[in-house]
Amino acid sequence: MRFDFISSSLNDKSNKPGNLFGVLPAIGGLTFIFGLVLLSFFDPFLASMLVIAFCLYFLLRFIYSTLFIVLLQKRLLLEKTTDWMSRVKGFDNIHEYWRDLNWSETQLTPQEKASLSLHRKELEVLKASKQMPVSSSNIYHLLIIPFTDTFAEKLEERILSILSSKFPLERILIVVVLEGQVDSHVQDAVIELQKKYKNNFFDFFIIDSSGNLQGSQFAGSSVPVNAMQKIKEIFKDKDVYPEDVIVSALRLNVKLSHHHLSCLTYYYMVHPLRNQASFQFFPTYTDDIWGKSGIARVLNISSSFFQLIDSSNPQRLIPFSDFSISFKTLIDIGRTPLDLLIDPPAIFWEAFVYFDGSYELSPIYIKLPWDIVAERSVKNTIHKIYAQKQGHAAGIYKLPTLIKAFIKDSYIPTWKKIKYTLKLLEFYFFDTLWPVFFGFLAWLPALFVWPQFANMRLYYSSSRITLMISSLVFMNIFILIILCLMFLPKRKIKLSLSKVIGYVLQWFLIPFFGIFLTTIPALLVQIRLMKKSFSRNNQGVKAK
């Protein structure tokens, strides 16, 4: 079953059940905030109990997340020296490769032995599935690189990082997509880069949706269809099958390692249902984060904290950024590679529904560092992060369409429908509300609980409640700080004790900045969704 998640809207009046779910995030968030505020004034004891319950929930979730992050860090450390390309080539003669693994085990370090043990288990699962991949020489990469004036100076840097890849360059097709209006001198520079590096790759061409660039293969409104046809023809001429092509969207604000493509190739080949999975790297920050101002670090982390945390837990992994996918899957669901630049999560949900729930987001255990948003002024930094967060929060618009798809598709197991619906609701609910909870709401009952018990026998309990709330809040924030530091790359230069203390104190500001850069933009998006859902439901009633 196919559903259009990219161009879907709430105009479908028949989607009344789905539109009703579009109301829940905003109602839940607003009820939570204003409910706790009112209870803190009129019934601070009940408000205190609720705050303690939520503090305990967040504490358990943070501890739970910490365990996954520790395991993730261990896995990343184990695979730090892995030769991914040799593992990829091992698929070409799996029986001989298996013997080589047995022989080499005696010469490995404990860390390498642990990595090899995990590798063996992955091969055993693949062998049991009887879904062995094709020869590694038949695997190709299609890299879609969006380009704007903002990142003009980084395009060549990205191309050079691809040139340093361990994966054979003659099996890499690069497509540079010009987004928006690009200055003429920048256009000339892009064409020069194409001429300079074209012969290094399988192919290299430019797409311009504005129709202004001379030398681009495609321009105008029919770009996606024409580009898709062109890509199909290129691979068909070389007898390359769609299921042997891995499509990736590479933003210019991410930093590729020379193992990136070979690691992706390995995880693609070792996955038994490689055409029914998307592959997502673990996002982290580049070393440049320590060269930016403390305010820029705190602003960036406060706006994406829960997204980074959930990416460390395979059971909670949902798409929120770019990922890689089989070219065959895109063809099956009726999408083009360029659609990955428009709305990657929508592509995932379309594939999930198309395969009746037998589709997953598979984690890849290698870091994908990205640059933090740091403009010349704090005002511009805040504005850009705010817009970025609104873009992430807009993913909630897909919820009504997803619910409609779940209702109509009887082949998706009921437990999966419930699981992913609750997962999305919880993700958007708590990703939105945790800053305002720790930065403001959690403290209100503690302020008003004293007067309520002033003339009662239970007066002594007010101080205990206040102390308990304060302790739980600070404990949560302390674990939050530890989690933040675990996400950051290690500093190469040692700091004095005073600077270390200053850095730690910066993290206490995360919940307060998060109110303005996480809670407010996300709530505004959810309120707009609620208004549209109400208006469409009312129109449906009047039409009857």
Buried (B, 14 or more C-beta within 10 A) or exposed (E): EEBEBBEBEBEBBEBBEBBBBBBBBBEBBBEBBEEBBEBBEEBBBEBBBBBBEBBEEBBEBBEEBBEBBEEBBEBBEBBEEBEBBEBBBBBBEEEEBEEEBEEEEEEEEEBBEBBBEBBBEBBEEBEEEEEEBEEBEBBBBBBBBBBBEEBBEBBBEBBEBBEEBBBBBEBBBBBBBBBEEBEEEBBEBBBEBBEEBEEBBBBBBBBBBBEEBEBBBBBEEEBBEBBBEBBBEBBEEEEBEBBBBBBBBBBBBBBBBBBBBBBBBBBBBBBBEBBBBBBBBBBBBBEEBBEBEBBBBBBBBBBBBBBBBBBBBEEBBBBBBBBBBBBBBBBBBEBBBBBBBBBBBBBBBBBBBBBBBBBBBBBBBBBBBBBBBBEEEEEEBBEBBBEBBBEBBBBBBBBBBBBBBBEEBEEBEEEBBEEBBEBBBEBBBBBBBBBBBBBBBBBBBBEBBBEBBEEEEEEEBBEEBBEBBBEBBEBBBBBBBEBBEBBBBEEEEEEEEEEEEEBEEBBBBBBBBBBBBBBBBBBEBBBBBBBBBBEBBEEBEEEE
